[in-house]
Amino acid sequence: MDLNTVSEFVPHPDLRDWREGDAWLAGGTWLFSEPQPTVRRLLDLTTLNWPALVVRDDGLEIAATCTIAELYEWRTPDTWTIEPLIKQCCDAFLASFKIWNEATVGGNLCNALPAGPMISLTAALDGTCLIQGESNNERRLKAADFVVGDNRHVLRPGEWLRAIHLPTSALTARTAFRRQSLNTYGRSAALLIGRTDPDGWTLTITASVKHPVQLTFSYEASEPEVREAVLDAIPDELWHDDVHGRPTWRRHLTLTFAEEIRQELTA
Ligand SMILES: Cc1cc2nc3c(=O)[nH]c(=O)nc-3n(C[C@H](O)[C@H](O)[C@H](O)COP(=O)(O)OP(=O)(O)OC[C@H]3O[C@@H](n4cnc5c(N)ncnc54)[C@H](O)[C@@H]3O)c2cc1C
């Protein structure tokens, strides 16, 4: 859609020249999908040529501007186990080919929708977000803590998400994925991922809740213990409620999937 309040497009932005009314532009799939009455300038991040996917000794760095298509087509090193999980999360996108090819991993996190599958992926794989800001300052925080509510994240005005780092320990772990939506190509109503660690397993709950909820369990944790921990961690107001699913159903899916994942990872 035309954004008729936007008067300037900055194709090669100076990232430190942030003004009121600015918006970072990544794939634009959300920005151009609805009115943005407060936006005056669009600062294009995609021209900064951040390398999309960099394998390091300690893991993988995904640039915020890496597209869903690039991530999906990428072949992981042979010793990593998470290629199927990457594909499952990309497939969890309710996306036409236009969105698939333009939407970015960083844009998905910064959009901060409960059903953001890149939020699910990076949170579940113990990701760390690299956040940069105007005065050359940098900070890092867990991907699981980046989104704090429906369409709300931790970035301050003028800050941008530069990259997400996933550690090797998570990239070589066993994982279990469960997802449900109201219809085949619907937005996720619940998306849960389990990941093994040497001492136990980690459960990441997304889509059914307004922001990710992450819990760790020992391999001995029983079905009632997991169920109780999930219910304790999610107060009534944290269950997400919209046309893609009512809270009661999302709660039911979450508890069912948590148990399936427990059985799969502790078998
Ligand atoms: C038909 C349709 C279906 C969709 N389905 C889904 C879905 O299933 N799940 C889902 O989560 N979303 C969905 N979306 C929303 C959107 O397409 C995705 O969230 C997408 O990943 C956004 O990425 P983008 O690169 O296009 O971001 P943009 O639209 O460019 O930006 C999104 C927001 O993030 C900010 N931003 C982008 N990159 C950065 C950065 N690096 N640092 C700081 N801020 C940044 C922008 O300023 C903007 O506020 C859908 C949209 C449409 C139109």
PDBQT file of the ligand as one rigid body, heavy atoms in Angstrom, charges set to zero:
ROOT
HETATM    1  C1  LIG A 301      -0.038 -11.723   4.017  1.00  0.00    +0.000 C 
HETATM    2  C2  LIG A 301       0.926 -11.580   5.175  1.00  0.00    +0.000 A 
HETATM    3  C3  LIG A 301       1.192 -12.690   5.965  1.00  0.00    +0.000 A 
HETATM    4  C4  LIG A 301       2.092 -12.589   7.046  1.00  0.00    +0.000 A 
HETATM    5  N1  LIG A 301       2.303 -13.695   7.838  1.00  0.00    +0.000 NA
HETATM    6  C5  LIG A 301       3.087 -13.582   8.936  1.00  0.00    +0.000 A 
HETATM    7  C6  LIG A 301       3.276 -14.689   9.805  1.00  0.00    +0.000 A 
HETATM    8  O1  LIG A 301       2.781 -15.794   9.610  1.00  0.00    +0.000 OA
HETATM    9  N2  LIG A 301       4.023 -14.512  10.906  1.00  0.00    +0.000 N 
HETATM   10  C7  LIG A 301       4.610 -13.299  11.161  1.00  0.00    +0.000 A 
HETATM   11  O2  LIG A 301       5.315 -13.151  12.164  1.00  0.00    +0.000 OA
HETATM   12  N3  LIG A 301       4.462 -12.252  10.356  1.00  0.00    +0.000 NA
HETATM   13  C8  LIG A 301       3.706 -12.355   9.255  1.00  0.00    +0.000 A 
HETATM   14  N4  LIG A 301       3.522 -11.261   8.450  1.00  0.00    +0.000 N 
HETATM   15  C9  LIG A 301       4.134  -9.965   8.824  1.00  0.00    +0.000 C 
HETATM   16  C10 LIG A 301       5.532  -9.716   8.164  1.00  0.00    +0.000 C 
HETATM   17  O3  LIG A 301       5.480 -10.059   6.803  1.00  0.00    +0.000 OA
HETATM   18  C11 LIG A 301       6.650 -10.564   8.817  1.00  0.00    +0.000 C 
HETATM   19  O4  LIG A 301       6.679 -10.351  10.202  1.00  0.00    +0.000 OA
HETATM   20  C12 LIG A 301       8.026 -10.284   8.233  1.00  0.00    +0.000 C 
HETATM   21  O5  LIG A 301       8.973 -11.170   8.755  1.00  0.00    +0.000 OA
HETATM   22  C13 LIG A 301       8.514  -8.855   8.473  1.00  0.00    +0.000 C 
HETATM   23  O6  LIG A 301       9.829  -8.777   7.925  1.00  0.00    +0.000 OA
HETATM   24  P1  LIG A 301      10.250  -7.603   6.952  1.00  0.00    +0.000 P 
HETATM   25  O7  LIG A 301      11.715  -7.797   6.679  1.00  0.00    +0.000 OA
HETATM   26  O8  LIG A 301       9.384  -7.505   5.762  1.00  0.00    +0.000 OA
HETATM   27  O9  LIG A 301      10.037  -6.352   7.922  1.00  0.00    +0.000 OA
HETATM   28  P2  LIG A 301       9.535  -4.870   7.601  1.00  0.00    +0.000 P 
HETATM   29  O10 LIG A 301       8.125  -4.872   7.136  1.00  0.00    +0.000 OA
HETATM   30  O11 LIG A 301      10.547  -4.174   6.731  1.00  0.00    +0.000 OA
HETATM   31  O12 LIG A 301       9.662  -4.273   9.069  1.00  0.00    +0.000 OA
HETATM   32  C14 LIG A 301       8.843  -4.740  10.104  1.00  0.00    +0.000 C 
HETATM   33  C15 LIG A 301       9.092  -3.854  11.354  1.00  0.00    +0.000 C 
HETATM   34  O13 LIG A 301      10.382  -4.114  11.910  1.00  0.00    +0.000 OA
HETATM   35  C16 LIG A 301      11.230  -2.956  11.848  1.00  0.00    +0.000 C 
HETATM   36  N5  LIG A 301      12.545  -3.466  11.490  1.00  0.00    +0.000 N 
HETATM   37  C17 LIG A 301      12.841  -4.279  10.445  1.00  0.00    +0.000 A 
HETATM   38  N6  LIG A 301      14.134  -4.658  10.487  1.00  0.00    +0.000 NA
HETATM   39  C18 LIG A 301      14.667  -4.058  11.582  1.00  0.00    +0.000 A 
HETATM   40  C19 LIG A 301      15.980  -4.079  12.181  1.00  0.00    +0.000 A 
HETATM   41  N7  LIG A 301      16.990  -4.810  11.676  1.00  0.00    +0.000 N 
HETATM   42  N8  LIG A 301      16.186  -3.362  13.307  1.00  0.00    +0.000 NA
HETATM   43  C20 LIG A 301      15.157  -2.626  13.858  1.00  0.00    +0.000 A 
HETATM   44  N9  LIG A 301      13.904  -2.588  13.346  1.00  0.00    +0.000 NA
HETATM   45  C21 LIG A 301      13.674  -3.288  12.227  1.00  0.00    +0.000 A 
HETATM   46  C22 LIG A 301      10.579  -2.029  10.850  1.00  0.00    +0.000 C 
HETATM   47  O14 LIG A 301      10.875  -0.665  11.085  1.00  0.00    +0.000 OA
HETATM   48  C23 LIG A 301       9.099  -2.359  11.056  1.00  0.00    +0.000 C 
HETATM   49  O15 LIG A 301       8.615  -1.695  12.201  1.00  0.00    +0.000 OA
HETATM   50  C24 LIG A 301       2.693 -11.348   7.337  1.00  0.00    +0.000 A 
HETATM   51  C25 LIG A 301       2.445 -10.236   6.514  1.00  0.00    +0.000 A 
HETATM   52  C26 LIG A 301       1.564 -10.337   5.450  1.00  0.00    +0.000 A 
HETATM   53  C27 LIG A 301       1.325  -9.117   4.593  1.00  0.00    +0.000 C 
ENDROOT
TORSDOF 0
